[in-house]
Structure formats: C-alpha cells, structure tokens
Amino acid sequence: MSHSPGNASQTTLEPVSHTYGEKLALPQVTLRATLVGLVIGSIVLVSNFQFGLQTGWVSMMSLPAALLGFTIFKLSPYSEDFTDVENVYVQSVAVAVGTGPLCYGLIGIVPAIEKFLTAEESGLGDKFSFSLFDLMVWSLGLGLFGVFFAVPLRKQVIIKEKLPFPSGSATATLISVMHGTEIYDDEQEAKAIKKHENALLNKTSMSQDMENYLANDETEQEEDSPVKQNSQEPSVYSKNIHSLLITFSVSATYTLVSYFVPVLKNLPIFGTNLSNKYKWNFQPSPAYIGQGIIMGLPTVSYMLFGAILGWGILAPLAKSKNWAPGAIDDWIHGGQGWILWISLSVMISDSLVSFLIVTFKSIRSGIKIMKDLNTQRHYTEATSQTLELQQSLLNEDSDRNSNEDPSNSTYSGQRAKTAETSSISPLSRAEIQKDYLVSNTITFSGIILSSILCLISIRIVFGSIVPYYAAVVAIVLALFFSVLGVRALGETDLNPVSGIGKLSQLIFAVVIPANHPSKILINLVAGGVAEAGAQQAGDLMQDLKTGHLIGASPKAQFIAQIIGTLYSVFLSSIMYKVYNAVYTIPGDLFRIPTAVIWIDCSRLVTGQGLPPMAFEFSMIFGAIFGFIALLKNTIPSSSRFHKYLVYLPSGIAVGIGIYNTPNFTLARFVGGVIAYWWINFGNKTAGNNRIAMIIFSSGLVLGEGLLSVVTMLLTSLGVKHF
C-alpha cells in the first residue's frame, strides 16, 4: 500500500493488487486491529446477551463487524495502510468475543442450573450457584478446545471439499468490495487448472500456449481488476454506512422510548381477551424485525406455524381439558409448561433424524475422498510438473533475451504476469507456507492441553459431583460433534448446536446411572461441553472461509480467535452477573427460554414424569416432524419434488415458535416478509442485494442491543416508567 509523507491524513483506501502469497505476508496481527476488534466484539456481546436471555437467539454478526471495522479505520489517520486481510483479522476477533454468551452456556446451561435446578437434582442438598470466579473458570474451560478442534479440519472442508460457508463467503465479498480487492474464488482456480493441464498435454507447442495463456489471463485480469471494483466502492460503502446508521438510530430510539412506555413492548392488536388469556400480543421491536430479515421468510413462517399450533390450539386445548389448569403462561401447571414438552419432542426428533443423515453423508463422503486420494495425488504431481515446465520455459526465454533491450515491455509483462499467476495457483493456495499455518505441534498440543483445562475447570467448579469419566466422554463427544457442526454450517449456514446439545443429553442419560443423585446436573454439564465445542469450531471455520477467499493468514485468524476468546471469558462472566444484579431473571423481560428447554430436556431423558396427555401428544408430533426431517434431508435437489420441500415446516423452527410467546414470533415474521420483498422485488442493481439487506437488518439488531446498556443503567438507578 503506497504511503507518502504528504498524505498522512488522507481518509480514502487506495486499491493495490497483491498476489495471494503477498497478502499472507501483510501485517495482520496488529495492536490497533486487536483493540478495534475487541471494542466491536464487546458491542456484539452485549447485543447477544440482551437477545439471548430474551429469546435464546444469538448471531455471529461477522458482516456488521467487518463493516464497523472498516468504518473505524476509514475515519482514522491510518486508513491508507488498512488492508483487507487486516479487516478479516478485526472481524475474527469481534466474532470470537461476541459469541461468548452462547459458547459458555450463559444464556442456557448456566441459568438452567442456577434458576431451575432443584436442591435434590443438584445432588448437594442445596441449590447450585456460580460465583464470578466459577463463571470465569467454567468459561475458560469451555472456550478453547473447540478452537483447536477446528484447525485440522480447515484443509478438508475449505480446501478439498470447498464447502460454501454462506455467511463467511458473504463477509469476504463485503470486505473485497469495501477495499476494492479481489476474491480468490474456486472458479478462478478451475480456470487455472484447465490452463495448466492443457499446457502439459501439448508440450511441443508450449511456447505458443504460454503466450496465449498470458494474453488471455491479462485480459481477464483487466476485466476483473481491483481498480474497476474500487470504482464502485465509495457508493456501495456510503450506502451501507447510511443504511446501518439509519436503522441503528431507529432501533436505539425505540429501545429508549419503550423503556419509558412499556406498553410498546406488548401491543394488544388482537384484542384484550386474546392478550390477557392467551398472550397474543405484538412487540414492534426493530431488533426482532431485523432478526426476522436475517432468518428469511421460510424459517419465520415455520415459527409462526409453531406459535399458532402451540398458543392458538394446543395450549387452549390443554386448559379446556384440565390437563394444564393453571394460567397459560405458567411453566409448571399452565399451557406453556404443557406445550413445552411437545416443543422438545419436535426439536429432538428433527435434530436426531437430521444428525443421523448428516453422519451417514459425512461417512459416505469420507469414503469417496479416500477412493479419490490416488487420483488427487496424480493431479498434484501433474500440476507441479506444469509449474516446473513454465519456469523452465521462462528461464530459456531469459537466456535467449539476455542481450535484448531490458525495457521490452511485452517480455517483462509476460514474465511478471506468469509469476503472479503461479503464486495464486491452486497448488500454492492449498499448500500455504508453513509460516502462515498453525503447526501440527501447536494443534495437537493445544487439543490435549485445552481438554485437560476443561477437565480441571469442571472439577474446580463442580467438585466431585461430575466424575472424571463423564467429563472425558463429554469432551470426546464434543470432538466428534465439532466435525458435524462444522460440516452442517459449511453446507447450510446453520450450526445445529441446539440439536447437538440435546443429543449429548440423550447419550448421557445412558452413560450416567439412573440412580446417580446428580444425574440431571451432569446431564446439563455434558450438554454444555458438546455445545461449546461445536460452536467454537464453527465460528473459526466460518472465519477461515472468509480469510481463504480474501487471502488472510490462517495463523493470524487462529490468534484472533484465541485473543477474542480469552477476552470474552472475562467480559461474558461479568455481563452475566450484571444482568442478574439489575434484572429479575427469569421475568417478563428475560424469560430465558433456552434455559427452560435445557432443564426440561434433562428431566425428560432422565425419566421424570410428564403432565397428563403430554407424552401422547409429544410422541405424535415427534413422529410427524421426524418424518418431515427425513424427507427434507434425503430428497435430492434433482428431484421434481424438491421445490415443494419448502412448504414442509422445519422441526427446530416450529419448536421455537411453540415454546416462545407469540410476540417473539410475530415481529420476526414481519421481518421475513420484508426479506422476501427485498430479495424478489427490491432494487437489484444497487450492488449485492443480500449483503445490503443483512447490513440493514444488522443495524436494527445492534441498535437495540447496544442501547440495552443504557436501559440497564436506568433500571439499576430505579428510573420510573411512564
């Protein structure tokens, strides 16, 4: 990046073309990038705490983190030398910090143990409570092994299988547009492979082939040059920033106003009777609408179906039949507690069927890769020979032209272009220099040490209640589940950590003896370990996909994840204590539904009784949605029936719609409708329509999340509502 003494205060980013190898060597792990990443990550963390305790929903926020990082540096004196790979590092740090509340179980496992686990179920004769030290030790034990688990998977899922990782790819696209640089996509690799193979097959006319190769490649570079992309950068960037600021302001204003006027959080648009008796209200939360935009219309439609099924049909039915005689929002004796078991059955059934199918496909894919290994080895050898032949020809040309005019622009340009093309060839990208990779020694040492740290942290926090063998089994399962979580995230953009946690609970119902006094507590701890591993591994792999497309150093991103995790361990623990000190949890504002799901799932799998008729209805709906999951995961895209699968509801989404009150779902459904209109009828000529939509929705989510700090302060000071 050019930098002259006379323009140090310039605030525009000038495009510079770097080869893939050159980008790896650019400064990435810098103090300034680390500090900015930690600040952005703190904002995301607060937002995720706010909505995680309310709804159980959190987001990686990689797109807005990348945009905020770019904006901060664009407005600073350091804008000139802020590169796209350093931008990748910033968002990697921010994501590692922001996802802490989910990874450490602070919106699910921990409140389930503290708030709902009885003295008898703990095995202590008293309720279990976490001190701040306990929370930090617990979070540290869960926060690292998933990162190390992910490192060995990079070459398989990103380099060989080239899984799409949609969010990671979208983040890379946004960063490349803002910086006016290129994405090294798989299509470019395919073109390079074809050209190398053709040159190898026609050795007798290699010189002519080389000239054609260089001429064609130069034309392609001109058509797709960074400078041309950068010509659009100011308008695209300005529109994204303008959109983010407007939506952030709208969301922040609503959050502040709704604090003083609480009725805005529950509008009885369906009438007072449905509002009072059946909790059918509308909460016009911009953040909920933004989350609905991100989720998309199909998912929020399934959630709305679940809300109608649970709160419009089943809960009133249970009350009328006296199966759940209490108030409808009573978790113990009311309709909400009764339909919760149906929600669990639907989600567990969907998760199990999907999990088994993904496992089968992964094993089949692994067998196929082993069969293709010999073919791939021959291909690598052929590619290496091609590069050697190209270099040999260049050396011959150099000898022949040693006495020619050194200013010969055609010759010099061809040689430079060939060197650049070779540096971004498929072989060099798949085999990055060891200096920019995490070594095998660090990887496997890290896996062992972080696993030991997890065992120690569990022993420190829970003492002898959780036996060593249970903790070891939990870590081994977490390793296996991390692989499946990464693959699912890479293929579908969804990390099934909720299903993974519930599956681990089912397994531990068999591992732990039925007469163990702390079986429910152990069940929860095991689920938390499995969920943490899959969450962390998925986060890092999503970031590694972004870095792979941009040209960032995998080692730098690994360092970003470690730094962000260690910082998040302390901040997440402190924020959890702050929320519990300021608010009544659980309460009307923070219902912690994920914690309710965790504790009731533990009780279900360990054999506790259910309310009247809950078992029968749970089995029926579990079977229905298990069959639906089977269809959705086995009918191939080539089938003429595949297009109709969107009309079959997802069990996870329906289950969420059942266990959350309708106001949680209705605003998200509005967001889904907006997303559908945006994608199908919006202005598709203004850059990447999907990225613009996600930036718009991210502003809505971040505005309410960040202003929650202000409302928390107002609550702690006892400021009255109107």
PABA-84575 format. One record per residue (C-alpha): residue in one letter; x, y, z. Coordinates in pm, whole numbers, plus 50000, padded with zeros to 5 digits. Example, Ala and Ser with C-alpha at 12.3 -4.5 7.8 and 13.67 -1.06 7.14 Angstrom:
BEGIN
A512304955050780 S513674989450714 
This chain:
BEGIN
M500005000050000 S501565032549889 H502135058350154 S503775092150101 P504665117350370 G502435143650224 N499145124950252 A499145110050601 S495755124750678 Q494065110850371 T490955090850457 T490415070050145 L491625034950082 E493525031049757 P493374997149585 V496604978049546 S496774944249378 H498564917949583 T499084881749493 Y497804855249730 G501304848849865 E501984885849917 K498754890450113 L499724863350356 A502824883250447 L500984916150506 P500684928050870 Q497514913751022 V498004907251394 T498414943451497 L497684961351824 R495314985751655 A493324958251483 T493134938451807 L491804968052006 V489214976751740 G488144940351720 L487714938352096 V485604970152103 I483334958151821 G483134923751980 S482054939452311 I479144956452132 V478134923551969 L478454905352303 V476094929552481 S473624926152194 N473794888252208 F473314888252585 Q470224910152552 F468524888352294 G469974855652414 L468394859152758 Q465154870652597 T464864845552316 G467844821952312 W468904836551976 V472434850051912 S474334859251596 M477984858751486 M477494893751338 S480524888851111 L479164911950840 P478464942251061 A481734935851248 A483654937650920 L481774969150817 L482304986251153 G485994977651147 F486384992650801 T484445023750905 I486575029851214 F489795028251015 K488385047950722 L487695076850958 S491135074451119 P494575086651006 Y495525050350938 S493105044850650 E495775041850382 D497545011150516 F494484992950649 T494264962250427 D491514937250358 V493404909550540 E493714931350850 N489964937350820 V489494899550828 Y491514898251150 V489354925651307 Q486094907451238 S487604874251354 V488434889551693 A484974905351716 V483174872651637 A485194853651898 V484214879352161 G480574883252060 T479564846652058 G480754840852416 P477274840952577 L476214810652373 C479544792552372 Y479884793452751 G476264784552812 L475494817652982 I472084820552816 G471204783952857 I473164759353070 V474274782853348 P470854798853414 A469244764253386 I471494752153669 E471144783753879 K467464791753828 F465664758753773 L467754730153914 T466304719554248 A468334711354557 E467554674254513 E468554674154146 S471914690254218 G472934661654446 L474214686854701 G471124690254911 D471144727154817 K470704748554505 F473844753854298 S475084789354245 F478004802554035 S480354828754175 L482104852353934 F485264831553973 D483304799753894 L481884815753580 M485324826153458 V486844791953525 W483894774353360 S484024797253056 L487794793253021 G487444755553029 L484794755752755 G486224783452540 L489404768952390 F489174732552290 G486674739652011 V489184763551852 F491894737051845 F489434710751721 A488714732151414 V492304737251297 P492844702251146 L489524704650959 R490454735150751 K492234717250469 Q489474691250437 V486324712650438 I487654745050284 I490504734650052 K489424699949936 E485644699449964 K485234737149916 L482114738950134 P480384772450071 F480014786150429 P477504812550302 S478004837950581 G481774835450559 S481634839650182 A479294869450212 T481654885950461 A484554880850222 T482514896649942 L481714927050156 I485354931650259 S486544928549900 V484014954549780 M484954979250053 H488694975849988 G488414972849610 T490284939849604 E489654905849456 I488254873549596 Y490254842749505 D487294820949423 D487064784849313 E486094794648960 Q489454811648915 E491124780249042 A489214758848792 K490324781348504 A493944779448618 I493764741648648 K492394738248297 K495084760548151 H497874742048332 E496564708148215 N496234719647853 A499784732747858 L501044699947997 L499284679347729 N500784699947447 K504484701847528 T505594705547166 S503834739047132 M504354750747488 S505814784447394 Q502764793847188 D500434780747458 M502254801847713 E501794833347506 N498074826247464 Y497764818347834 L499414850947930 A497364871347684 N494064855847792 D494914858448159 E495864895148120 T492514902047955 E490664885148240 Q492644904948496 E491684937248319 E488014927848314 D488034919648684 S490684943448806 P490664956949163 V490654992449029 K487394986448848 Q485854971149157 N487055000449360 S485355024949127 Q482095012949279 E483435012249636 P482545047449752 S478845044649657 V478455009149789 Y480275017750109 S478335050150157 K475015032750105 N475885005350352 I477035030150616 H473985052250561 S471695022150593 L473455009950908 L473295044151076 I469595049451000 T468485015051118 F470755017151423 S469195050851515 V465625038451467 S466285007551679 A468075027351951 T465255052851968 Y462625025452002 T464625008952281 L464865041052480 V461225051352425 S459885016652505 Y461685017552839 F459585047352945 V456435034752766 P456404996952834 V453104991852650 L455104994752326 K456594960852403 N453224943352407 L450574958552182 P447214940052213 I446464942051839 F444264910851853 G442074924152135 T442314924252512 N440824889452554 L443464871952342 S446094893952503 N445174886552864 K444194849952835 Y446414836552559 K449324861552539 W448714871352177 N450464905052160 F452684922551910 Q456094936652004 P457244960451727 S460874955851818 P463194967151536 A465714941351652 Y463154913151627 I462264925351278 G465954926551189 Q466434891051314 G463474880251100 I465104895950796 I468274876050860 M466334843750919 G464274846850600 L460614840950524 P460574802650526 T462084799950876 V459884826751035 S456824811950863 Y457584778551030 M457924797151361 L454564813951307 F453034780051235 G454514767851566 A453094797951752 I449614791851610 L449854754651682 G451134759252038 W449484791252160 G446414791251941 I445424754451950 L447294731352189 A447654753652497 P443954763952497 L443034727352438 A445124715952737 K443504742152958 S439964733252846 K440634696152909 N442144704253251 W445484688753151 A447074722353231 P444694740753465 G446974769953557 A447444803053380 I448524798353022 D451974813753082 D452694791653386 W455764769953319 I454694743853575 H450904739953571 G449844760853274 G449554756552899 Q453044770052839 G454554742553053 W452384716352881 I453234725852520 L456904728452615 W457144690452607 I455694689752256 S458204716152155 L461024694852295 S459764663852118 V459554681851785 M463054696751813 I464704664851940 S463064644151666 D464154668551395 S467664671051538 L468164633551572 V466964624951222 S468994653151066 F472024643551273 L471894607151166 I471544616650800 V474414641650818 T476544614950987 F475764590050712 K476544615350439 S479784625250611 I480944589150633 R479994583150269 S481824614850166 G484884603950361 I484914570150185 K484664587349847 I487524610549932 M489694581050030 K488924564649695 D489804596649511 L493034601849704 N495154584149443 T493614605049164 Q494264636949356 R497894626849409 H498364622549034 Y496724656348975 T499054673449222 E502054657749054 A500804669148712 T500264704548839 S503784705348985 Q505214693748653 T503304721248476 L504774748048701 E508254733748651 L507794734148273 Q506584770048283 Q509574780748488 S511934761848258 L510494779847954 L510844813348127 N514464805748206 E515104796447842 D513444828547727 S515554847847976 D518754832447837 R517754839947477 N516824875547558 S519664883547795 N521214906647537 E517914922147432 D516564955647542 P515664951547913 S512854976447868 N510994952247642 S507574957147797 T505944926647638 Y508544902747770 S508694918848114 G504924919748143 Q504574883348045 R507184872348296 A505654892648576 K502174880148495 T503344843948489 A504994848148828 E501814863348971 T499614836148822 S501864809048962 S501704824949306 I497934821949319 S497764787849156 P495594760849317 L498684742749438 S500084772849624 R496724780949782 A496204745449904 E499754743450033 I500274776750209 Q503744781650353 K504094767050699 D504904801250844 Y501274811450790 L499684779450919 V499174766551271 S501724738851316 N500684703251392 T502634705051716 I500634735051839 T497374719951715 F497634686451885 S499324700352196 G496504725752214 I493854698852184 I495394679052468 L496084708852696 S492694725552636 S490944692452705 I492874689153031 L491974725253113 C488314716753054 L488554687153293 I490244708653557 S487674736653524 I484784712153567 R486464697653875 I487094732354024 V483524744353966 F481554712554044 G483964693154262 S483474655654270 I479834658454162 V480824653753797 P483044622653774 Y486144623753554 Y484864596853318 A481754617453244 A483844648253162 V486174627852938 V483234612852748 A481744647752708 I484994660952554 V485304631252318 L481704636652205 A482444673752162 L485304664951927 F483004643451715 F480154668651725 S482524696551623 V483164678751294 L479454675151226 G478714710751335 V481384724551101 R480084704350807 A476474714350870 L477474750850898 G479514748650580 E476674733650381 T473604751250526 D474904782150715 L473294768151031 N475324753651316 P472984728751487 V474434734551834 S471004732051995 G470384697851845 I473934687151927 G473434696852291 K470194677452315 L471734647052150 S474544647352406 Q471874648652677 L470274617552533 I473624599452526 F474444609152884 A471084596353000 V472594562152920 V476164569353034 I475214581553384 P473504555853610 A469804562653667 N470294562154045 H473064588354046 P471914617054270 S473364643854036 K472354628253703 I470454659253586 L473294682953675 I475814660353499 N473494658453201 L473444696353174 V477224699553207 A477804673652935 G475414691652703 G477244724452765 V480614709252675 A479304694552349 E477584727052251 A480714747852324 G482954726352106 A480644727551807 Q480014765051845 Q483684774751865 A484774751651584 G482014765051359 D482874801451433 L486544796751349 M485814777151031 Q483394803850910 D486134829750964 L488724807650793 K486494806250486 T486424844250477 G490194845350515 H490704818750248 L488734839049992 I490464871850081 G493974857950126 A494414861750502 S496794841350712 P495104811550885 K497554815551172 A496534851951218 Q492874841851235 F493694814651487 I495444840751702 A492394863451665 Q490134835751792 I492364828752092 I492644865652187 G488914871652140 T488034840652341 L490244849452638 Y488834884652648 S485284871652613 V485734847452903 F486084876653143 L483614900852981 S480894874552938 S481164863553301 I480964899353425 M478004908053200 Y476094877353318 K476494888753678 V475494924253584 Y472294913053414 N471364891753714 A472074920453953 V469974945653759 Y467064924553635 T464794897753772 I465704866553577 P463564848653480 G460914875653440 D458674892353187 L461624908253007 F464094879453025 R462244846553010 I465444826252939 P463524800552730 T466714782252632 A467424775052998 V463904761053039 I464454738552738 W467774725752876 I466474717153221 D463254701153099 C465114680952836 S467384667753112 R464394658253320 L462744641953021 V465684619952923 T466394610053284 G462884596353322 Q460834621553519 G457074621853473 L455144644153231 P451854663053266 P448644644953164 M448504636052791 A451774654452722 F453554621752643 E450964610552389 F450924643852205 S454714645852216 M455074611752052 I452604620251777 F454184653351685 G457694639251726 A456914611851474 I455384636851229 F458334660351234 G460864632151232 F459314620250905 I459374655850768 A463064658750860 L463714625950680 L462104639250362 K463874673050378 N467284656750422 T467024628150172 I465114641149868 P467854652949628 S467824686949464 S467494670049126 S464104655449222 R460984672049085 F459594671549439 H462494691249587 K460924725149518 Y457944715749736 L460064708150044 V459994745050142 Y456314740150230 L457194713450489 P457954730550822 S461294726350996 G461004710051337 I463544733051501 A461744764451383 V458314750751476 G459594740751819 I460944775951877 G457574790151774 I455814767352023 Y457904774552332 N458204812352286 T455264835752333 P453664848752010 N455134883852041 F458564867851994 T457484853851658 L455154879751507 A457764907251468 R460194882351317 F457534871751069 V457224908150963 G460994908150910 G460764876650699 V458134892750476 I460424923050433 A463314899950338 Y461174882150080 W460144915149922 W463714928149934 I465194898049756 N462444893849497 F461234929149427 G463904952549566 N466464972249367 K468824945149243 T471084969349058 A472464986249371 G475334962549448 N474904929749632 N471254929349732 R471624903050000 I474574919950167 A472734953250168 M469764936050331 I471924920050600 I473614953450676 F470164969450707 S468944942550947 S472204942651146 G471714979551226 L468304971251371 V469764943751590 L472824963351705 G470834994751790 E468584977352041 G471414955752170 L473754984652242 L471065007152391 S470194978852629 V473254990452825 V471535024052873 T468225008252978 M470124985653214 L471665016153376 L468255032953402 T466825001653563 S469654999153815 L469115035853907 G465395029653959 V464245053953688 K460455051153670 H458395041653364 F455585063953243 
